[in-house]
Amino acid sequence: MRPVLAACVALSLVVGTGAEDACGGPPAPSHTISAPQLSAEEQLSPHMPESLRCDACHAIAFQLEEQLSKAEAKLGRKALSESDYVEVLERSCSQGWELYGVQELNGEKRLMGPGLPNQEPLSVAVTGGPWPGRLAKMCHGFVGEQGEEQLYGAHRRGPSALRDLLCHGEKGPCAPPGRGKAGRPAPPKVLQNEL
């Protein structure tokens, strides 16, 4: 009996899931993993889709933190000079963002890559394509909007301060939708033809 069992185990390793049927055992469950289905906007737009902007912001905050911390450690200083942190921020936004892409988790598309939570190891991710350019564009937008000094000041206060400034502030992409200042509902937008 043992030689037959050993033969079935060896056969299943060589042949795959069909060998269990030949040896009389139940078939092994099969798993199929498909790539996320992207909408036209997700495929073609030069801008980060609204549904992925919060994830993108967290990725950008993570990369800025990493690069600023590395520069401080490399120079052996606690604080960088203005010219140093301006250069680091510019270089951070211009970096290759090729490690980032989109995967589908529980029916929802999510950005995945370094510094982002909720990554499924057994999923198909769509990387490259428009994602690196979108992240770089969004990063440069944050630097232009917030200013290098304010970003570096937030970095000096700690990793969560930079993330909060960029992502969770009043106008941040992770802020609750429909909220204006002090948590009050935002006034309705006036349509152009109503002006």
PyRosetta script that sets phi, psi and omega in degrees:
from pyrosetta import init, pose_from_sequence

init()
pose = pose_from_sequence("MRPVLAACVALSLVVGTGAEDACGGPPAPSHTISAPQLSAEEQLSPHMPESLRCDACHAIAFQLEEQLSKAEAKLGRKALSESDYVEVLERSCSQGWELYGVQELNGEKRLMGPGLPNQEPLSVAVTGGPWPGRLAKMCHGFVGEQGEEQLYGAHRRGPSALRDLLCHGEKGPCAPPGRGKAGRPAPPKVLQNEL")
pose.set_psi(1, -39.3)
pose.set_omega(1, -179.6)
pose.set_phi(2, -61.8)
pose.set_psi(2, -42.3)
pose.set_omega(2, 178.1)
pose.set_phi(3, -60.9)
pose.set_psi(3, -36.9)
pose.set_omega(3, 179.0)
pose.set_phi(4, -66.4)
pose.set_psi(4, -43.6)
pose.set_omega(4, 178.5)
pose.set_phi(5, -62.6)
pose.set_psi(5, -44.5)
pose.set_omega(5, 178.7)
pose.set_phi(6, -63.2)
pose.set_psi(6, -38.6)
pose.set_omega(6, 178.4)
pose.set_phi(7, -65.7)
pose.set_psi(7, -40.4)
pose.set_omega(7, 178.6)
pose.set_phi(8, -65.0)
pose.set_psi(8, -41.4)
pose.set_omega(8, 178.3)
pose.set_phi(9, -64.4)
pose.set_psi(9, -45.6)
pose.set_omega(9, 179.4)
pose.set_phi(10, -64.2)
pose.set_psi(10, -41.8)
pose.set_omega(10, 179.2)
pose.set_phi(11, -62.8)
pose.set_psi(11, -40.7)
pose.set_omega(11, -179.6)
pose.set_phi(12, -67.2)
pose.set_psi(12, -31.8)
pose.set_omega(12, 177.7)
pose.set_phi(13, -71.6)
pose.set_psi(13, -36.2)
pose.set_omega(13, -177.8)
pose.set_phi(14, -82.0)
pose.set_psi(14, -47.7)
pose.set_omega(14, -173.2)
pose.set_phi(15, -85.6)
pose.set_psi(15, -36.0)
pose.set_omega(15, -179.2)
pose.set_phi(16, 111.0)
pose.set_psi(16, -152.2)
pose.set_omega(16, -171.0)
pose.set_phi(17, -69.4)
pose.set_psi(17, -22.5)
pose.set_omega(17, 179.9)
pose.set_phi(18, -69.5)
pose.set_psi(18, -19.4)
pose.set_omega(18, -176.7)
pose.set_phi(19, -68.4)
pose.set_psi(19, -28.3)
pose.set_omega(19, 180.0)
pose.set_phi(20, -62.7)
pose.set_psi(20, -37.7)
pose.set_omega(20, 179.0)
pose.set_phi(21, -64.2)
pose.set_psi(21, -41.5)
pose.set_omega(21, -179.3)
pose.set_phi(22, -66.5)
pose.set_psi(22, -28.6)
pose.set_omega(22, -178.2)
pose.set_phi(23, -93.7)
pose.set_psi(23, 1.8)
pose.set_omega(23, 176.2)
pose.set_phi(24, 90.0)
pose.set_psi(24, 0.5)
pose.set_omega(24, 179.6)
pose.set_phi(25, -89.6)
pose.set_psi(25, 168.1)
pose.set_omega(25, 178.4)
pose.set_phi(26, -68.8)
pose.set_psi(26, 147.5)
pose.set_omega(26, 178.7)
pose.set_phi(27, -66.7)
pose.set_psi(27, 143.6)
pose.set_omega(27, 178.6)
pose.set_phi(28, -72.5)
pose.set_psi(28, 142.2)
pose.set_omega(28, 178.5)
pose.set_phi(29, -66.2)
pose.set_psi(29, 140.2)
pose.set_omega(29, 178.0)
pose.set_phi(30, -104.3)
pose.set_psi(30, 149.4)
pose.set_omega(30, -179.2)
pose.set_phi(31, -121.5)
pose.set_psi(31, 134.1)
pose.set_omega(31, 173.5)
pose.set_phi(32, -117.4)
pose.set_psi(32, 135.7)
pose.set_omega(32, 179.7)
pose.set_phi(33, -124.2)
pose.set_psi(33, 123.4)
pose.set_omega(33, -178.9)
pose.set_phi(34, -112.5)
pose.set_psi(34, 158.7)
pose.set_omega(34, 178.3)
pose.set_phi(35, -71.8)
pose.set_psi(35, 150.7)
pose.set_omega(35, 177.8)
pose.set_phi(36, -63.3)
pose.set_psi(36, 141.1)
pose.set_omega(36, 176.8)
pose.set_phi(37, -86.3)
pose.set_psi(37, 116.8)
pose.set_omega(37, -176.1)
pose.set_phi(38, -96.3)
pose.set_psi(38, 138.8)
pose.set_omega(38, 176.3)
pose.set_phi(39, -73.4)
pose.set_psi(39, 171.5)
pose.set_omega(39, 178.2)
pose.set_phi(40, -59.1)
pose.set_psi(40, -41.3)
pose.set_omega(40, 178.9)
pose.set_phi(41, -62.4)
pose.set_psi(41, -44.9)
pose.set_omega(41, -178.4)
pose.set_phi(42, -65.8)
pose.set_psi(42, -28.2)
pose.set_omega(42, 179.9)
pose.set_phi(43, -86.2)
pose.set_psi(43, -39.1)
pose.set_omega(43, -165.8)
pose.set_phi(44, -113.4)
pose.set_psi(44, -23.5)
pose.set_omega(44, -175.9)
pose.set_phi(45, -67.2)
pose.set_psi(45, 141.7)
pose.set_omega(45, 175.7)
pose.set_phi(46, -76.5)
pose.set_psi(46, -9.2)
pose.set_omega(46, -177.2)
pose.set_phi(47, -102.5)
pose.set_psi(47, 154.8)
pose.set_omega(47, 176.8)
pose.set_phi(48, -68.6)
pose.set_psi(48, 127.7)
pose.set_omega(48, 177.4)
pose.set_phi(49, -58.2)
pose.set_psi(49, 143.9)
pose.set_omega(49, -177.1)
pose.set_phi(50, -53.1)
pose.set_psi(50, -39.9)
pose.set_omega(50, -176.6)
pose.set_phi(51, -67.1)
pose.set_psi(51, -16.6)
pose.set_omega(51, -178.1)
pose.set_phi(52, -111.7)
pose.set_psi(52, 1.9)
pose.set_omega(52, -175.5)
pose.set_phi(53, -65.7)
pose.set_psi(53, -35.2)
pose.set_omega(53, 179.6)
pose.set_phi(54, -67.1)
pose.set_psi(54, -46.5)
pose.set_omega(54, 176.8)
pose.set_phi(55, -59.7)
pose.set_psi(55, -42.9)
pose.set_omega(55, -179.7)
pose.set_phi(56, -61.4)
pose.set_psi(56, -40.2)
pose.set_omega(56, 179.1)
pose.set_phi(57, -62.6)
pose.set_psi(57, -42.3)
pose.set_omega(57, 178.5)
pose.set_phi(58, -64.5)
pose.set_psi(58, -38.0)
pose.set_omega(58, 177.7)
pose.set_phi(59, -64.7)
pose.set_psi(59, -42.6)
pose.set_omega(59, -179.7)
pose.set_phi(60, -66.0)
pose.set_psi(60, -45.5)
pose.set_omega(60, 178.7)
pose.set_phi(61, -60.1)
pose.set_psi(61, -41.4)
pose.set_omega(61, 178.5)
pose.set_phi(62, -61.3)
pose.set_psi(62, -47.4)
pose.set_omega(62, -178.5)
pose.set_phi(63, -65.6)
pose.set_psi(63, -40.7)
pose.set_omega(63, 177.7)
pose.set_phi(64, -62.6)
pose.set_psi(64, -44.4)
pose.set_omega(64, 177.9)
pose.set_phi(65, -59.3)
pose.set_psi(65, -47.8)
pose.set_omega(65, -179.0)
pose.set_phi(66, -58.9)
pose.set_psi(66, -48.5)
pose.set_omega(66, -175.8)
pose.set_phi(67, -68.5)
pose.set_psi(67, -40.0)
pose.set_omega(67, 178.5)
pose.set_phi(68, -66.4)
pose.set_psi(68, -41.7)
pose.set_omega(68, 178.9)
pose.set_phi(69, -64.6)
pose.set_psi(69, -41.9)
pose.set_omega(69, 178.3)
pose.set_phi(70, -62.6)
pose.set_psi(70, -41.4)
pose.set_omega(70, -179.5)
pose.set_phi(71, -65.2)
pose.set_psi(71, -40.8)
pose.set_omega(71, 177.6)
pose.set_phi(72, -62.8)
pose.set_psi(72, -43.4)
pose.set_omega(72, -179.5)
pose.set_phi(73, -66.9)
pose.set_psi(73, -40.2)
pose.set_omega(73, -178.2)
pose.set_phi(74, -65.1)
pose.set_psi(74, -39.5)
pose.set_omega(74, -179.5)
pose.set_phi(75, -84.1)
pose.set_psi(75, -8.5)
pose.set_omega(75, 178.2)
pose.set_phi(76, 68.5)
pose.set_psi(76, 24.5)
pose.set_omega(76, 179.8)
pose.set_phi(77, -116.5)
pose.set_psi(77, 154.1)
pose.set_omega(77, 173.9)
pose.set_phi(78, -73.9)
pose.set_psi(78, -38.7)
pose.set_omega(78, -178.9)
pose.set_phi(79, -127.0)
pose.set_psi(79, 145.9)
pose.set_omega(79, 177.4)
pose.set_phi(80, -89.2)
pose.set_psi(80, 153.1)
pose.set_omega(80, 173.0)
pose.set_phi(81, -72.9)
pose.set_psi(81, 164.5)
pose.set_omega(81, -178.9)
pose.set_phi(82, -58.2)
pose.set_psi(82, -44.6)
pose.set_omega(82, -179.5)
pose.set_phi(83, -63.8)
pose.set_psi(83, -34.7)
pose.set_omega(83, 179.1)
pose.set_phi(84, -68.1)
pose.set_psi(84, -48.3)
pose.set_omega(84, -177.1)
pose.set_phi(85, -71.9)
pose.set_psi(85, -29.9)
pose.set_omega(85, 174.8)
pose.set_phi(86, -63.5)
pose.set_psi(86, -44.5)
pose.set_omega(86, 179.0)
pose.set_phi(87, -63.4)
pose.set_psi(87, -42.9)
pose.set_omega(87, -179.2)
pose.set_phi(88, -64.4)
pose.set_psi(88, -42.8)
pose.set_omega(88, 179.8)
pose.set_phi(89, -64.2)
pose.set_psi(89, -42.4)
pose.set_omega(89, 178.6)
pose.set_phi(90, -63.0)
pose.set_psi(90, -45.5)
pose.set_omega(90, 179.9)
pose.set_phi(91, -64.9)
pose.set_psi(91, -37.1)
pose.set_omega(91, 179.6)
pose.set_phi(92, -62.9)
pose.set_psi(92, -42.0)
pose.set_omega(92, -179.2)
pose.set_phi(93, -72.9)
pose.set_psi(93, -28.8)
pose.set_omega(93, -177.8)
pose.set_phi(94, -88.3)
pose.set_psi(94, -3.6)
pose.set_omega(94, -179.2)
pose.set_phi(95, -61.2)
pose.set_psi(95, 167.3)
pose.set_omega(95, 172.2)
pose.set_phi(96, -76.6)
pose.set_psi(96, 128.2)
pose.set_omega(96, -179.3)
pose.set_phi(97, -103.8)
pose.set_psi(97, 25.5)
pose.set_omega(97, -172.2)
pose.set_phi(98, -64.0)
pose.set_psi(98, -18.5)
pose.set_omega(98, -179.8)
pose.set_phi(99, -78.0)
pose.set_psi(99, -4.3)
pose.set_omega(99, -178.2)
pose.set_phi(100, -102.2)
pose.set_psi(100, 148.0)
pose.set_omega(100, 178.7)
pose.set_phi(101, -166.6)
pose.set_psi(101, -167.1)
pose.set_omega(101, -176.8)
pose.set_phi(102, -117.9)
pose.set_psi(102, 139.2)
pose.set_omega(102, 172.5)
pose.set_phi(103, -134.4)
pose.set_psi(103, 163.3)
pose.set_omega(103, 179.2)
pose.set_phi(104, -107.8)
pose.set_psi(104, 125.2)
pose.set_omega(104, 179.0)
pose.set_phi(105, -123.2)
pose.set_psi(105, 119.9)
pose.set_omega(105, 178.9)
pose.set_phi(106, 51.2)
pose.set_psi(106, 42.1)
pose.set_omega(106, 177.9)
pose.set_phi(107, 78.6)
pose.set_psi(107, 4.2)
pose.set_omega(107, -178.8)
pose.set_phi(108, -118.8)
pose.set_psi(108, 133.8)
pose.set_omega(108, 178.1)
pose.set_phi(109, -78.7)
pose.set_psi(109, 134.2)
pose.set_omega(109, -179.9)
pose.set_phi(110, -135.6)
pose.set_psi(110, 145.7)
pose.set_omega(110, 173.2)
pose.set_phi(111, -74.7)
pose.set_psi(111, 142.3)
pose.set_omega(111, 178.5)
pose.set_phi(112, -133.1)
pose.set_psi(112, 152.6)
pose.set_omega(112, 179.6)
pose.set_phi(113, 152.7)
pose.set_psi(113, -175.6)
pose.set_omega(113, -177.8)
pose.set_phi(114, -56.0)
pose.set_psi(114, 132.9)
pose.set_omega(114, 176.3)
pose.set_phi(115, 86.0)
pose.set_psi(115, 0.3)
pose.set_omega(115, -179.5)
pose.set_phi(116, -106.9)
pose.set_psi(116, 136.1)
pose.set_omega(116, 179.3)
pose.set_phi(117, -81.1)
pose.set_psi(117, -178.6)
pose.set_omega(117, 172.5)
pose.set_phi(118, 57.8)
pose.set_psi(118, 42.7)
pose.set_omega(118, 177.3)
pose.set_phi(119, -97.1)
pose.set_psi(119, 130.2)
pose.set_omega(119, -179.7)
pose.set_phi(120, -91.3)
pose.set_psi(120, 118.4)
pose.set_omega(120, -177.8)
pose.set_phi(121, -67.2)
pose.set_psi(121, -29.5)
pose.set_omega(121, 179.9)
pose.set_phi(122, -102.4)
pose.set_psi(122, 62.8)
pose.set_omega(122, 177.0)
pose.set_phi(123, -142.9)
pose.set_psi(123, 164.3)
pose.set_omega(123, 177.5)
pose.set_phi(124, -96.9)
pose.set_psi(124, 130.7)
pose.set_omega(124, 179.0)
pose.set_phi(125, -116.1)
pose.set_psi(125, 142.1)
pose.set_omega(125, 175.9)
pose.set_phi(126, -100.3)
pose.set_psi(126, 108.5)
pose.set_omega(126, -179.4)
pose.set_phi(127, -111.6)
pose.set_psi(127, 173.6)
pose.set_omega(127, -178.7)
pose.set_phi(128, 70.5)
pose.set_psi(128, -145.4)
pose.set_omega(128, 179.6)
pose.set_phi(129, 56.9)
pose.set_psi(129, -132.2)
pose.set_omega(129, -176.7)
pose.set_phi(130, -80.8)
pose.set_psi(130, -13.8)
pose.set_omega(130, -171.6)
pose.set_phi(131, -63.6)
pose.set_psi(131, -46.7)
pose.set_omega(131, 179.1)
pose.set_phi(132, -59.1)
pose.set_psi(132, -43.5)
pose.set_omega(132, 179.2)
pose.set_phi(133, -64.8)
pose.set_psi(133, -39.6)
pose.set_omega(133, 179.1)
pose.set_phi(134, -64.6)
pose.set_psi(134, -43.1)
pose.set_omega(134, 179.0)
pose.set_phi(135, -64.8)
pose.set_psi(135, -42.9)
pose.set_omega(135, 179.2)
pose.set_phi(136, -62.4)
pose.set_psi(136, -43.8)
pose.set_omega(136, -180.0)
pose.set_phi(137, -63.1)
pose.set_psi(137, -43.4)
pose.set_omega(137, 179.4)
pose.set_phi(138, -65.7)
pose.set_psi(138, -40.0)
pose.set_omega(138, 178.9)
pose.set_phi(139, -61.9)
pose.set_psi(139, -48.7)
pose.set_omega(139, 178.6)
pose.set_phi(140, -61.0)
pose.set_psi(140, -36.5)
pose.set_omega(140, 176.9)
pose.set_phi(141, -62.5)
pose.set_psi(141, -43.1)
pose.set_omega(141, 177.7)
pose.set_phi(142, -62.4)
pose.set_psi(142, -44.6)
pose.set_omega(142, -179.0)
pose.set_phi(143, -63.4)
pose.set_psi(143, -43.0)
pose.set_omega(143, 179.2)
pose.set_phi(144, -66.1)
pose.set_psi(144, -39.7)
pose.set_omega(144, -177.9)
pose.set_phi(145, -73.0)
pose.set_psi(145, -45.6)
pose.set_omega(145, -175.6)
pose.set_phi(146, -86.3)
pose.set_psi(146, -34.1)
pose.set_omega(146, -176.4)
pose.set_phi(147, 90.8)
pose.set_psi(147, 142.8)
pose.set_omega(147, -176.6)
pose.set_phi(148, -61.3)
pose.set_psi(148, -39.6)
pose.set_omega(148, -177.6)
pose.set_phi(149, -63.3)
pose.set_psi(149, -44.0)
pose.set_omega(149, -179.5)
pose.set_phi(150, -67.3)
pose.set_psi(150, -39.2)
pose.set_omega(150, 178.6)
pose.set_phi(151, -65.0)
pose.set_psi(151, -43.6)
pose.set_omega(151, -179.5)
pose.set_phi(152, -67.8)
pose.set_psi(152, -37.2)
pose.set_omega(152, 176.3)
pose.set_phi(153, -60.8)
pose.set_psi(153, -40.3)
pose.set_omega(153, 177.8)
pose.set_phi(154, -66.8)
pose.set_psi(154, -40.3)
pose.set_omega(154, 177.0)
pose.set_phi(155, -58.5)
pose.set_psi(155, -41.6)
pose.set_omega(155, -178.1)
pose.set_phi(156, -66.0)
pose.set_psi(156, -25.7)
pose.set_omega(156, 178.8)
pose.set_phi(157, -80.9)
pose.set_psi(157, -15.2)
pose.set_omega(157, 177.9)
pose.set_phi(158, 130.6)
pose.set_psi(158, 160.0)
pose.set_omega(158, -175.7)
pose.set_phi(159, -57.1)
pose.set_psi(159, -38.9)
pose.set_omega(159, -178.3)
pose.set_phi(160, -70.3)
pose.set_psi(160, -27.3)
pose.set_omega(160, -179.5)
pose.set_phi(161, -66.6)
pose.set_psi(161, -41.3)
pose.set_omega(161, 178.6)
pose.set_phi(162, -67.6)
pose.set_psi(162, -43.4)
pose.set_omega(162, 178.0)
pose.set_phi(163, -62.4)
pose.set_psi(163, -42.4)
pose.set_omega(163, 178.6)
pose.set_phi(164, -64.0)
pose.set_psi(164, -43.2)
pose.set_omega(164, -179.8)
pose.set_phi(165, -60.3)
pose.set_psi(165, -50.0)
pose.set_omega(165, -175.7)
pose.set_phi(166, -75.6)
pose.set_psi(166, -43.1)
pose.set_omega(166, -166.9)
pose.set_phi(167, -102.9)
pose.set_psi(167, -35.9)
pose.set_omega(167, -170.5)
pose.set_phi(168, -110.1)
pose.set_psi(168, 3.5)
pose.set_omega(168, 177.6)
pose.set_phi(169, -68.5)
pose.set_psi(169, -179.0)
pose.set_omega(169, -176.4)
pose.set_phi(170, -52.7)
pose.set_psi(170, -41.9)
pose.set_omega(170, -178.3)
pose.set_phi(171, -104.9)
pose.set_psi(171, 7.8)
pose.set_omega(171, -177.5)
pose.set_phi(172, -69.1)
pose.set_psi(172, 152.7)
pose.set_omega(172, -178.4)
pose.set_phi(173, -67.6)
pose.set_psi(173, -13.3)
pose.set_omega(173, 178.6)
pose.set_phi(174, -100.8)
pose.set_psi(174, 0.0)
pose.set_omega(174, 178.1)
pose.set_phi(175, -66.2)
pose.set_psi(175, 147.8)
pose.set_omega(175, 179.1)
pose.set_phi(176, -58.0)
pose.set_psi(176, 136.9)
pose.set_omega(176, -178.0)
pose.set_phi(177, -67.1)
pose.set_psi(177, 148.3)
pose.set_omega(177, 176.0)
pose.set_phi(178, 75.6)
pose.set_psi(178, 16.2)
pose.set_omega(178, -179.2)
pose.set_phi(179, -113.3)
pose.set_psi(179, 135.2)
pose.set_omega(179, 176.5)
pose.set_phi(180, -102.8)
pose.set_psi(180, -149.1)
pose.set_omega(180, -179.0)
pose.set_phi(181, -63.8)
pose.set_psi(181, 143.5)
pose.set_omega(181, 175.4)
pose.set_phi(182, 56.2)
pose.set_psi(182, 27.5)
pose.set_omega(182, 175.1)
pose.set_phi(183, 78.2)
pose.set_psi(183, 3.4)
pose.set_omega(183, 178.4)
pose.set_phi(184, -77.8)
pose.set_psi(184, 150.5)
pose.set_omega(184, 176.6)
pose.set_phi(185, -59.0)
pose.set_psi(185, 139.8)
pose.set_omega(185, 179.2)
pose.set_phi(186, -70.7)
pose.set_psi(186, 144.5)
pose.set_omega(186, 178.3)
pose.set_phi(187, -65.1)
pose.set_psi(187, 149.2)
pose.set_omega(187, 179.9)
pose.set_phi(188, -63.4)
pose.set_psi(188, 146.1)
pose.set_omega(188, 179.9)
pose.set_phi(189, -75.0)
pose.set_psi(189, 142.1)
pose.set_omega(189, 176.5)
pose.set_phi(190, -88.1)
pose.set_psi(190, 125.8)
pose.set_omega(190, 178.4)
pose.set_phi(191, -72.2)
pose.set_psi(191, 151.8)
pose.set_omega(191, -175.2)
pose.set_phi(192, -59.6)
pose.set_psi(192, -37.8)
pose.set_omega(192, -178.7)
pose.set_phi(193, -75.3)
pose.set_psi(193, -6.9)
pose.set_omega(193, 177.7)
pose.set_phi(194, -92.4)
pose.set_psi(194, -5.3)
pose.set_omega(194, -177.3)
pose.set_phi(195, -77.0)
pose.dump_pdb("model.pdb")
